[in-house]
Amino acid sequence: MTLRELAKHKPARIIGFKTDDSDKETRLREIGFAEGDIVEALHFGLFGRNPMSVRLNGALIAMRSAEAQAVLVEPLNA
C-alpha cells in the first residue's frame, strides 16, 4: 500500500519506496521519510487527494499525491 492510499488518521509504518526517479526518493529522504518511521495522513485536497498533509516524526508535511504514491507503508493495528 502507498501513503497516497492510506486512510485519514490511520497510522502506518514506512516500509520502503517505489519509484523509478531516484531524485524523488532522495528528496523524500531529505525531508525525513525513512523505513521504520510512523506516518499518519491528516488531510487530503479536494481534487485527486492532492495536495495532502501528513504527520511524520512530529512534523506536519504537505506533499503532492505523486510523491505520496512513491512511499510504501504498512498500516498499524492500532
C-alpha positions in Angstrom: 0.0 0.0 0.0 1.2 3.5 -0.7 0.9 6.6 1.5 -1.5 8.1 -1.0 -3.9 5.1 -0.4 -3.7 5.4 3.4 -7.0 6.3 5.1 -7.2 9.6 7.0 -6.0 9.4 10.7 -4.7 5.8 10.3 -1.1 5.4 11.4 1.3 3.3 9.3 4.9 2.3 9.2 7.1 3.3 6.2 8.5 0.1 4.7 10.2 1.4 1.6 10.0 3.5 -1.6 8.6 2.6 -5.1 9.8 5.0 -7.8 11.9 4.9 -10.9 13.0 8.5 -10.1 16.0 8.3 -7.7 15.8 12.1 -7.3 12.2 11.8 -5.9 13.4 9.2 -3.4 16.3 11.3 -2.4 14.0 14.4 -1.8 11.7 12.3 0.3 14.6 11.0 2.4 16.0 14.5 2.8 12.7 15.8 4.3 12.7 12.9 6.8 11.0 9.9 5.3 12.8 6.7 6.2 12.0 3.0 6.7 10.5 2.2 10.1 9.1 5.7 10.7 5.5 6.2 11.6 3.4 8.4 9.3 -0.2 9.5 9.5 -2.4 11.0 6.8 -4.1 14.1 8.2 -5.8 15.9 5.3 -6.4 15.4 1.6 -7.1 18.1 -1.0 -10.4 18.1 -2.9 -9.1 17.2 -6.3 -7.4 13.8 -6.6 -6.4 13.8 -2.9 -3.9 16.5 -3.9 -2.1 18.0 -2.0 -2.1 16.1 1.2 -0.7 16.7 4.7 0.9 14.1 6.8 2.4 13.8 10.3 5.9 12.4 10.2 8.1 12.3 13.4 6.0 15.0 14.9 6.3 17.3 11.9 3.5 18.4 9.7 4.4 17.9 6.0 2.5 18.9 2.9 3.1 16.9 -0.2 1.8 16.1 -3.7 0.0 12.8 -4.2 2.6 11.8 -6.8 5.2 12.0 -4.0 2.9 10.1 -1.6 2.5 7.4 -4.3 6.2 6.6 -4.0 6.1 5.9 -0.3 5.2 2.3 0.7 3.5 1.8 4.0 2.1 -0.9 6.2 -0.9 0.1 8.3 -0.5 -0.4 12.1 -3.1 -2.3 14.1 -3.9 0.5 16.5 
